[in-house]
């Protein structure tokens, strides 16, 4: 994988320059495309899994009014954990599918390679000092002080409307769940106590 090799060269270049003990790779494409290649080069890899409310996540992407397939594969692709005919999904449900697929690929990855060192956090916990301290302590990352910056809404900065869920989108979510096997829903830890009507 040329992209991964390029990233790895950059990591070692940065390490030689800054002599760090921890490197954090971020980005939505890691679990979708890069994870296997990264594991082959870094067997002691650890994972921080950040999950957002699936309805808000889908609406945020929908508000950007982009072509779904610029950043995502077809929902019926053979490589997917969750294969669904895209013809039965509206655009909002395609982004819901993408959330589910990303979650399932995470579980596929950690199970395939028995990744034991992992920390799961929700976006609403990013301002929770105990949760953030727990993350640093879990990975033995030293720190002096934790300061939270002001939250940034990148959609708002670009003039994109606020992320609010309509009744139709809630219905779309519930209809989407109806076509997902229970064994898949049960696999996703985030959904264990998730109530889409409560937020």
C-alpha positions as CSV (number, residue, x, y, z in Angstrom):
1,X,0.0,0.0,0.0
2,X,1.8,3.1,-1.3
3,X,-0.2,5.5,1.0
4,X,0.7,3.5,4.1
5,X,4.4,3.2,3.2
6,X,4.5,7.0,2.7
7,X,2.8,7.5,6.1
8,X,5.3,5.1,7.8
9,X,8.3,6.9,6.3
10,X,6.8,10.2,7.6
11,X,6.3,8.7,11.1
12,X,10.0,7.6,11.3
13,X,11.2,10.9,10.0
14,X,9.2,12.7,12.7
15,X,10.4,10.3,15.3
16,X,14.0,10.9,14.4
17,X,13.4,14.6,14.6
18,X,11.2,14.9,17.7
19,X,12.1,11.7,19.6
20,X,8.5,11.0,20.7
21,X,7.3,7.8,22.4
22,X,3.7,7.9,21.1
23,X,2.4,8.6,17.6
24,X,-1.4,9.0,17.0
25,X,-2.7,8.5,13.5
26,X,-6.1,10.1,13.0
27,X,-8.6,10.0,10.2
28,X,-11.8,8.3,9.1
29,X,-10.0,6.2,6.5
30,X,-7.7,4.4,8.9
31,X,-10.2,1.7,9.9
32,X,-11.6,1.5,6.3
33,X,-8.5,1.2,4.3
34,X,-5.2,1.5,6.2
35,X,-5.6,-0.6,9.3
36,X,-4.3,-4.0,8.0
37,X,-1.3,-2.5,6.4
38,X,-0.4,-0.5,9.5
39,X,-0.7,-3.7,11.6
40,X,1.7,-5.5,9.4
41,X,4.3,-2.8,10.2
42,X,3.3,-2.1,13.8
43,X,2.3,-5.3,15.6
44,X,2.0,-3.5,19.0
45,X,-0.5,-1.0,17.6
46,X,-3.2,0.4,20.0
47,X,-6.6,1.8,19.1
48,X,-8.5,4.8,20.3
49,X,-12.1,4.5,19.0
50,X,-14.1,7.7,18.9
51,X,-17.8,7.3,18.1
52,X,-20.5,9.9,17.5
53,X,-24.2,9.6,17.8
54,X,-25.1,7.8,14.5
55,X,-28.1,10.1,13.7
56,X,-26.1,13.3,14.3
57,X,-23.2,11.8,12.4
58,X,-25.3,11.0,9.3
59,X,-27.1,14.4,9.4
60,X,-23.8,16.3,9.6
61,X,-22.5,14.5,6.5
62,X,-25.9,14.9,4.8
63,X,-25.8,18.7,5.4
64,X,-22.6,19.0,3.5
65,X,-24.5,17.9,0.3
66,X,-21.6,16.0,-1.1
67,X,-21.6,13.0,-3.4
68,X,-21.7,10.0,-1.0
69,X,-19.4,7.9,-3.2
70,X,-16.6,10.4,-3.3
71,X,-15.5,9.1,0.2
72,X,-17.4,5.8,0.5
73,X,-17.7,2.5,-1.2
74,X,-21.1,1.1,-2.3
75,X,-23.1,-0.4,0.5
76,X,-23.3,-3.7,-1.3
77,X,-19.6,-4.1,-1.9
78,X,-18.2,-7.6,-1.1
79,X,-15.6,-6.2,1.2
80,X,-18.2,-4.8,3.6
81,X,-19.2,-6.3,6.9
82,X,-22.7,-5.1,6.3
83,X,-23.9,-5.5,2.7
84,X,-27.1,-3.7,1.8
85,X,-28.5,-2.9,-1.6
86,X,-28.1,0.9,-1.9
87,X,-31.3,1.0,-4.0
88,X,-33.4,0.5,-0.8
89,X,-31.6,3.3,1.1
90,X,-32.2,7.1,0.9
91,X,-29.2,9.4,1.2
92,X,-29.5,9.8,5.0
93,X,-29.7,6.0,5.4
94,X,-26.6,5.6,3.3
95,X,-24.7,7.7,5.9
96,X,-26.3,5.6,8.6
97,X,-25.0,2.6,6.9
98,X,-21.6,4.1,6.7
99,X,-21.6,4.6,10.5
100,X,-22.6,1.0,11.1
101,X,-20.0,-0.2,8.6
102,X,-17.2,1.8,10.2
103,X,-18.2,0.4,13.7
104,X,-18.2,-3.2,12.3
105,X,-14.9,-2.8,10.6
106,X,-13.4,-1.7,13.9
107,X,-14.6,-4.9,15.5
108,X,-13.4,-7.0,12.6
109,X,-10.0,-5.5,12.9
110,X,-9.5,-6.0,16.6
111,X,-10.8,-9.5,16.4
112,X,-8.7,-10.4,13.4
113,X,-5.5,-9.3,15.1
114,X,-6.5,-9.7,18.8
115,X,-5.9,-6.0,19.5
116,X,-6.0,-5.9,23.2
117,X,-4.8,-2.3,23.9
118,X,-7.8,-0.1,22.9
119,X,-9.8,2.7,24.5
120,X,-13.3,3.6,23.4
121,X,-14.7,7.1,23.8
122,X,-17.8,9.0,22.6
123,X,-17.7,12.5,21.2
124,X,-19.9,13.8,24.1
125,X,-17.2,12.6,26.4
126,X,-14.4,14.6,24.8
127,X,-14.9,17.4,27.4
128,X,-15.1,14.9,30.3
129,X,-11.8,15.5,32.2
130,X,-12.0,12.0,33.9
131,X,-12.4,10.3,30.5
132,X,-9.5,12.2,29.0
133,X,-7.2,11.6,31.9
134,X,-8.3,7.9,31.8
135,X,-7.2,7.8,28.1
136,X,-3.8,9.3,28.8
137,X,-3.2,7.0,31.8
138,X,-4.4,4.0,29.9
139,X,-1.7,4.6,27.2
140,X,0.9,5.8,29.8
141,X,1.1,9.2,28.2
142,X,2.5,11.8,30.5
143,X,0.9,15.2,30.8
144,X,1.1,18.3,33.0
145,X,-2.2,20.0,32.5
146,X,-5.3,19.3,30.4
147,X,-6.9,22.3,28.8
148,X,-10.0,22.0,26.7
149,X,-10.2,24.4,23.7
150,X,-13.4,26.0,22.6
151,X,-15.5,23.5,20.5
152,X,-15.3,24.2,16.8
153,X,-18.2,23.5,14.4
154,X,-16.6,23.1,11.0
155,X,-20.0,22.8,9.3
156,X,-21.1,26.2,10.8
157,X,-17.8,27.8,9.7
158,X,-18.5,26.8,6.2
159,X,-22.1,28.2,6.3
160,X,-23.7,24.8,6.6
161,X,-26.9,24.6,8.6
162,X,-26.9,23.3,12.2
163,X,-27.1,19.6,12.8
164,X,-30.6,18.9,14.0
165,X,-32.6,15.6,13.6
166,X,-36.0,15.8,12.1
167,X,-38.9,13.4,12.8
168,X,-38.4,12.0,9.2
169,X,-34.8,11.2,9.9
170,X,-35.7,9.5,13.2
171,X,-38.2,7.4,11.3
172,X,-35.5,6.7,8.7
173,X,-33.2,5.5,11.4
174,X,-35.8,3.2,12.9
175,X,-36.6,1.8,9.4
176,X,-32.9,1.2,8.9
177,X,-32.7,-0.8,12.1
178,X,-35.5,-3.0,10.9
179,X,-33.4,-4.3,8.0
180,X,-30.3,-4.9,10.2
181,X,-29.9,-8.4,11.7
182,X,-30.1,-8.3,15.5
183,X,-26.8,-10.1,15.8
184,X,-25.1,-7.1,14.1
185,X,-26.9,-4.5,16.3
186,X,-25.9,-6.5,19.4
187,X,-22.3,-6.5,18.3
188,X,-22.0,-2.7,18.4
189,X,-21.2,-1.6,22.0
190,X,-22.2,2.0,21.4
191,X,-25.9,0.9,20.8
192,X,-26.2,-1.0,24.0
193,X,-27.9,1.9,25.9
194,X,-28.4,4.2,23.0
195,X,-31.9,5.8,22.8
196,X,-32.4,7.8,19.6
197,X,-35.4,9.6,21.0
198,X,-33.6,10.9,24.1
199,X,-31.4,13.6,22.6
